Amino acid sequence: MAAVRSILFALIFYPATILWAAAGIIGGLAGPKVTLAVVMNWVDLHHWLTVRLLGIRARIEGNIPDGAYLIAVKHQSMFETIEMLRYARFPVIVLKRELSRIPIFGWVTRLYGVIPVDRSAGAKALRQMVARGREAVAANRPILIYPEGTRVLPGQSPPLRPGFAGLYRALGLPVLPVALDSGRVWGRGLVKQSGTVTIRVGEVLPAGMKRDEIERAVHSAINALELAPKPGAELLGRRDDPS
């Protein structure tokens, strides 16, 4: 059944994404608010399909406040790249430059607000990230970044990429670390398993920490679920996503 549900998800979600992206581009002619509305409607579609079709729900521990933060998130699957937009208020997203250049989809990501990263450009890439980051701060939007730089399997915890520390230092923002375990149900293949994804929002880390201190604190916090109690244990501040 998991394979059937996963195939149906792919047959519905990916063609719908093309339609939503086209609508976002057309809506962008009417102003950025229309693009934001279209993107959030697409996010709602993804959420409905993951819950009703795939049987995947999220259990959220903690809350993400409004305002300009660096939201540093563990990355194990596509699940969080879309679902995190439901928990943070219109975050600007740090992503690979290649994704922002995909026809139609990439165009609407730029209208929504992203910070493309060219990993081969070195210092130039960091300067561009900082410039885009300052625009996000000026708009009071949070910046969502996957500081390990890539999607990893459950149990893996690679070191943080240098771009995270560069943004942290240049923008002077506090950091909100987020741990999750989506890789248990949403693997790299086609088939997704039903189950519950835990999303744990850590304590805010202040701006101005030394590089080794902030990297150590963020790395520990986003990997907190690797040593977490087994599912079913009672945790302070837990709430299930009602939908």
C-alpha positions as CSV (number, residue, x, y, z in Angstrom):
1,M,0.0,0.0,0.0
2,A,2.8,2.4,0.7
3,A,4.1,2.0,-2.9
4,V,0.6,2.7,-4.3
5,R,0.1,5.8,-2.0
6,S,3.5,7.1,-3.0
7,I,2.9,6.7,-6.7
8,L,-0.5,8.5,-6.4
9,F,1.3,11.3,-4.5
10,A,3.8,11.7,-7.3
11,L,1.2,11.7,-10.0
12,I,-0.8,14.4,-8.2
13,F,1.8,16.6,-6.6
14,Y,4.4,17.1,-9.3
15,P,2.0,18.0,-12.2
16,A,0.2,20.3,-9.7
17,T,3.5,21.9,-8.9
18,I,3.9,23.0,-12.5
19,L,0.4,24.5,-12.5
20,W,1.0,26.3,-9.2
21,A,4.4,27.6,-10.3
22,A,2.8,29.0,-13.5
23,A,0.1,30.6,-11.4
24,G,2.8,32.1,-9.1
25,I,4.5,33.7,-12.0
26,I,1.3,35.2,-13.5
27,G,0.3,36.3,-10.0
28,G,3.6,38.0,-9.6
29,L,2.5,40.6,-12.2
30,A,-0.1,41.7,-9.6
31,G,2.5,42.0,-6.9
32,P,4.5,40.0,-4.4
33,K,1.6,39.4,-2.0
34,V,-0.2,37.4,-4.8
35,T,2.9,35.2,-5.3
36,L,3.2,34.6,-1.6
37,A,-0.5,33.5,-1.5
38,V,0.0,31.1,-4.4
39,V,3.1,29.6,-2.8
40,M,1.3,29.1,0.5
41,N,-1.6,27.5,-1.3
42,W,0.8,25.1,-2.9
43,V,2.3,24.3,0.5
44,D,-1.2,23.6,1.8
45,L,-1.7,21.2,-1.1
46,H,1.5,19.4,-0.2
47,H,0.5,19.2,3.5
48,W,-3.0,17.8,2.6
49,L,-1.5,15.1,0.4
50,T,1.2,14.1,2.9
51,V,-1.4,13.7,5.7
52,R,-4.4,12.3,3.8
53,L,-2.7,10.3,1.1
54,L,0.7,9.3,2.6
55,G,-0.3,9.2,6.2
56,I,2.5,11.4,7.4
57,R,1.9,13.8,10.2
58,A,4.1,16.2,12.0
59,R,4.5,16.5,15.8
60,I,5.9,20.0,16.7
61,E,7.8,20.7,19.9
62,G,8.0,24.4,20.4
63,N,7.2,27.4,18.3
64,I,8.9,29.6,15.7
65,P,8.4,33.3,16.5
66,D,7.8,35.9,13.9
67,G,10.6,38.2,12.8
68,A,14.1,38.1,11.4
69,Y,16.0,35.0,12.6
70,L,18.3,32.5,11.0
71,I,16.3,29.3,11.2
72,A,18.8,26.4,11.0
73,V,17.1,23.2,10.1
74,K,18.2,19.6,9.9
75,H,17.8,18.2,6.3
76,Q,16.8,14.6,5.8
77,S,14.1,14.8,3.0
78,M,12.0,17.0,0.8
79,F,9.3,17.0,3.5
80,E,10.8,19.8,5.5
81,T,11.8,21.9,2.5
82,I,8.1,22.5,2.0
83,E,6.5,21.9,5.4
84,M,8.8,24.4,7.2
85,L,7.0,27.2,5.3
86,R,3.9,26.3,7.4
87,Y,5.7,26.9,10.7
88,A,7.8,30.0,9.8
89,R,6.2,33.2,8.5
90,F,7.3,33.6,4.9
91,P,10.9,32.6,5.3
92,V,13.5,33.5,2.7
93,I,15.1,30.2,1.8
94,V,18.8,29.5,1.2
95,L,19.1,26.9,-1.6
96,K,21.3,25.6,-4.3
97,R,21.6,28.0,-7.3
98,E,20.6,25.2,-9.7
99,L,17.1,25.0,-8.1
100,S,16.5,28.7,-8.7
101,R,17.3,28.2,-12.4
102,I,14.8,25.5,-13.1
103,P,12.3,26.8,-15.7
104,I,9.0,27.9,-14.2
105,F,9.7,26.5,-10.7
106,G,12.9,28.3,-10.3
107,W,11.4,31.6,-11.5
108,V,8.6,31.5,-8.9
109,T,11.1,30.7,-6.1
110,R,12.9,33.9,-7.0
111,L,9.6,35.9,-6.9
112,Y,8.8,34.3,-3.5
113,G,12.3,35.1,-2.0
114,V,15.3,32.8,-2.0
115,I,19.1,33.1,-1.5
116,P,20.7,31.1,-4.3
117,V,24.1,29.6,-3.4
118,D,26.8,28.9,-5.9
119,R,29.1,26.6,-4.0
120,S,31.9,27.0,-6.6
121,A,32.0,30.8,-6.3
122,G,33.7,31.0,-2.9
123,A,33.9,34.5,-1.3
124,K,31.8,35.9,-4.1
125,A,28.9,33.5,-3.2
126,L,29.1,34.6,0.4
127,R,28.9,38.3,-0.5
128,Q,25.8,37.6,-2.6
129,M,24.2,35.6,0.2
130,V,24.9,38.4,2.6
131,A,23.4,41.0,0.3
132,R,20.2,38.9,-0.2
133,G,20.1,38.2,3.5
134,R,20.2,41.9,4.3
135,E,17.2,42.4,2.0
136,A,15.3,39.7,4.0
137,V,16.2,41.4,7.3
138,A,15.0,44.7,6.0
139,A,11.7,43.1,5.2
140,N,11.6,41.4,8.7
141,R,11.5,38.0,7.1
142,P,13.3,35.0,8.7
143,I,16.0,33.2,6.7
144,L,15.7,29.4,6.5
145,I,19.0,27.6,6.0
146,Y,20.1,23.9,6.1
147,P,23.5,24.5,7.7
148,E,24.9,21.0,7.0
149,G,24.5,21.9,3.3
150,T,22.9,18.8,2.0
151,R,20.3,16.1,2.7
152,V,21.6,13.4,4.9
153,L,20.4,10.0,6.1
154,P,19.1,9.4,9.6
155,G,22.0,9.1,11.9
156,Q,24.4,11.2,9.8
157,S,25.6,14.5,11.2
158,P,28.2,16.1,8.9
159,P,29.9,19.3,10.0
160,L,28.2,22.6,9.1
161,R,29.1,24.4,5.9
162,P,31.1,27.6,6.2
163,G,28.3,29.7,4.6
164,F,26.2,29.4,7.8
165,A,28.8,31.0,10.0
166,G,29.4,33.7,7.3
167,L,25.7,34.6,7.3
168,Y,25.5,34.5,11.0
169,R,28.4,36.9,11.5
170,A,27.5,39.3,8.7
171,L,23.8,39.6,9.5
172,G,24.0,39.7,13.3
173,L,20.9,37.6,13.7
174,P,19.9,35.2,16.5
175,V,19.6,31.5,15.4
176,L,16.6,29.2,15.9
177,P,17.8,25.6,15.5
178,V,15.3,23.0,14.4
179,A,15.9,19.2,14.7
180,L,13.7,16.7,12.8
181,D,13.6,13.0,11.8
182,S,11.7,13.0,8.5
183,G,14.2,10.6,7.0
184,R,12.6,7.7,8.9
185,V,9.5,7.9,6.8
186,W,10.5,9.9,3.7
187,G,13.6,8.2,2.2
188,R,15.4,9.0,-1.0
189,G,13.5,6.6,-3.1
190,L,9.9,6.8,-4.4
191,V,8.2,5.0,-1.6
192,K,7.3,6.9,1.5
193,Q,6.2,5.3,4.8
194,S,3.3,6.5,6.9
195,G,4.2,7.7,10.4
196,T,5.0,10.8,12.5
197,V,7.8,13.3,11.9
198,T,9.0,15.0,15.0
199,I,10.0,18.7,14.5
200,R,11.8,20.0,17.6
201,V,12.4,23.8,17.8
202,G,15.4,24.5,20.0
203,E,16.2,27.5,22.2
204,V,17.1,30.7,20.5
205,L,20.9,31.2,20.2
206,P,21.9,34.9,20.5
207,A,23.8,36.9,17.9
208,G,27.5,37.6,18.4
209,M,28.8,34.2,19.5
210,K,32.2,33.0,18.4
211,R,32.3,30.9,15.3
212,D,33.3,27.7,17.0
213,E,30.7,28.2,19.8
214,I,27.7,28.9,17.4
215,E,28.6,26.1,15.1
216,R,28.9,23.6,18.0
217,A,25.6,24.8,19.5
218,V,23.7,24.6,16.2
219,H,25.2,21.3,15.3
220,S,24.2,19.8,18.6
221,A,20.7,21.3,18.5
222,I,19.7,20.2,15.0
223,N,21.0,16.7,15.7
224,A,19.2,16.5,19.1
225,L,16.7,13.8,17.8
226,E,19.6,11.4,17.1
227,L,19.8,10.8,20.9
228,A,16.1,11.6,21.7
229,P,13.8,9.3,23.7
230,K,11.9,6.7,21.6
231,P,8.6,7.7,20.1
232,G,5.8,7.8,22.7
233,A,7.9,9.4,25.5
234,E,6.3,12.5,27.0
235,L,8.1,15.7,26.1
236,L,7.5,19.2,27.4
237,G,6.0,21.5,24.9
238,R,4.9,18.8,22.4
239,R,1.9,19.5,20.2
240,D,0.6,17.6,17.2
241,D,-0.2,19.4,14.0
242,P,-4.0,19.4,14.1
243,S,-4.3,18.8,10.4
